[in-house]
């Protein structure tokens, strides 16, 4: 079975390893020495992964079953570079698939027990479904609702009668005396007693009908509880057997079972993720890992937090605890030493080993003076650092590293990570405040270009929708007329390209994800931007097709109007 793939099957083979930068680290500490061991995710491994995504997009089988996929760039003893690819768990029910890295050794040893357990679990699942859909449940709810309605109607009628009796008693006290008064009051009391009897009879009738159904449902619920407990026991037993037989090898030649590596126990599925599969295969076949990348592809119905085509790091519960062992024996990854200040050629940070090897691809400078700097941000790069260690790489981080006055630079505004285009930064606090005021007062003219994943019927117009970000579902934005803030966008169709539409956006406000929501929401254009997985685009794309093309503002110190343009890269 062919598992090692040629690099040229994925990308241009002239893409040199020396051009690697780091967007994420797979890392862990060596169990013996405590040394921090690291393996990077680089532009090359991401480019390989994007090529794999394009292949997956051509086959419906990969879209229907959401899961993690991974690629590992390796070096053979001869120095030749090759690519390994892996999927998490099973692929359409199979663990062994031509062209993909095989599962961790050990599954074969428990294959019979696994098949028997899976059959038991499937039988339990079907019985749980049957018990959940018990006809008596619907019958109970139907009859209970009927009795509740009858009781409510009776209570309303009795309340009206009670009010009428109260009025009649007042009249009796005013007009009757002696025996006549006693008889009249007794008749009213008897009516009240009859109403009480009527209510008790209806409740007794209700209980006679509902109690047998309740008993059946209670028995079904008890059985469901037993089945769920049995399911947990079977799953734990199977996982314990698998963890005892699953054996991982590292680059020191050490081989340990999952049970030995994590004796305190581990979640279901440990050892079946992409990263352990890839690293184990490389270690057992004498391959040197250079870079790795993992991404989600397919349906997100179960893992609703996953976005198709987005890169993810090692999962904290299953993969991260294994990383230190798996990476043991790899030589330390050492970037090129930073230079104090990069050369500029034509307004572009020169492709020196520093600007590439440490901080990634070259960032073109569109405008620069002693007060401010404007760059053409590439797609996939943050504008400013995130809060976590794996989100520190950004335009601001790179400029602060490579410019002599970099530590004083402040980003005046931001672009989404997947959006490319013009980003403006100030070199001092006063300039930052003055430019920020222009953005706040809508004195900055911005033009974006996008490709929508469908055909637009309206050539031009204005979209006004109130946008609100749910704190429980960040960064997703939605239209909300109660809590949303006003957002306004002018749009104009530039061209129709097959089944896609090229559009020019002019945002008059600057809300988070404004253009993406205005494009995707049915109250806007109703068509997501190509590559926008977060807002519903399912068409294959290697990036978000949104670019900040033009920016005009008044220079705070020179008083001149600065008009910047960055050619759309798609």
C-alpha positions, 0 to 999 in steps of 0.5 A: 500500500502506497503511503509515502506521497511525492511532494509534487503531488501537492505543491510546486516542488520549488517551494523550499523548506528554508522558507518555513515559518511557524503558525503553530507548534506541536509541542510537549516535554520529553518524559525523561529529560523534561526538555520542550520538544516542538514540531511546527505547522508552516506555510508549506504544510498548510499549502500541502493541506490545502491541496488535500482539501481540494482533493477531498472536495471532489468526493461527496464521501468526505463531505458527509462524514466530518472529521480531522485530517492531517498531513506530515512533511517528512524527510527520507534518509536520502534527503528527499522530502515526502508527504504522509496523510492521515484521518482520525478514527475510521474513514467511512467505516474502514481503518485501512484505506489505500494511500493513507497512514494505517492505524496505530498497531494494536487494533488488529489484536482486539479486532474480534472483541471490537466487532463483538462489542460494536455489535452489542453497542449497536443493539443497545442503540437500537433498543434505546431508540425503540424505548425512546419512541415508545408509543405510550409516551405519545399516548400519555402526553396526548391524554394528559393534555386532554385531561388538563384541558378538561380540568381547566375548563371545569375550573373556569366553570366552577369559578363562575358558578362560585361567583354566582353563588356568592351573589345569590347568598347576598341576595338571600341574606337581604330578602329571605329569613327563617326556614326559607333562608336556611333552605336556600343556603343549603341548596347553594352549599350542595351545589358547591359540594357537587362541584367538588365531587365532579372535580375529584371524579375527573381526577380519579378518571385521569389517574386511572387512564394515565397511571398504567401509561406512567408505569410503562414509561417508568419501566422503559426509562429504567431500562434505558438507564440500565442500557446506558450504564451497560453501554458505558461499561462496554465502551470502557472495557473495549477502550481499556483493551485497546489502550493496553494493545495500542503501541506507540513508538517515538524517534528514540526507538522507544515503544510503549502502550497507551496504557503505559503512557497514560496509566490514569486513563484517557478518553475514548478515541485516544490514539486514533487521531491524526497526529499520533498516527502520522508521528508513529508511522514516521518513527517506525519507518525512519522518517524525519518530520519537518512540519505537520498540519491538521484541519477539519473537513466534512459535516459539523452536525456533531462537532458544531464548533468545527469549521470545514477547512480550518486548521486546528492544533493538537486536541488537549485531551487525546493528543497533547498528553502524548506529544512529549513521548511522540516527539522524543528523539527529534532534533531541536527545531532552530530558526535562523537568528533574527537580523536587527533590521531588514532591508526594504526593496521597493516598499517591501520587507525583503525576503531575508532569512529573518523575515521569512524563517522566523516570521513567515511570508514577506509582508509588502509595505504600501506606505511608510513615513516617520508617523505611520505604516500601511501594509498589505496583510496576507490572508491567514495572518492575524492583525494583532496577537491573540491571547494564547500562545499559538495565536501570537504570530501576527502583522503587529508581532512581525513588524515589532520584531523586524523594525527598529522602532517596532515596539512602538507600533500600534494597529489602528484598526483590524482585518479578520484573520482570513481577510487580506488587504490594507492594514494601517498602523501608527508609530506613536500614540498621538498618530494612533489617536488621531487616526482612530478618531477618523475611523470612529467619525467615519472619515476613512473611505474603505473599499473591499473586493469579494467573490460570492459563492453564487449569483447576485440578482441586484447590481447595486444597493445599500444593506442596513442590518443591526449586528450583534455578537452572542457572547456564548458563540464568539466570534459569530455575528448575527442580525438582531433587531433588539440588541444589534448595532447599526451596520451599513454597507454599499455594494456594487456588482463588478462581474459575474464569473460562472456561478460566482459574483465579484462584488465591491463593498464600501462599508460605512460602519465597521462592525465585526464580520460586517461584510461577511454577514451582509453577504450571507444573511438572507436579509442582505445578499443571501450568498456567503463569500467564497471560502467563508465556512463560518457563515455557510459557504460549502463551495471548495475554496483555498481561502476567504475571498475578501480583500481590503483593496483601497483605503483613503484618509487624511494624514494626521501630520501632513494634512494630505489625503493618502489614498492606498491601493492593494491589488486583489490577489484572487 
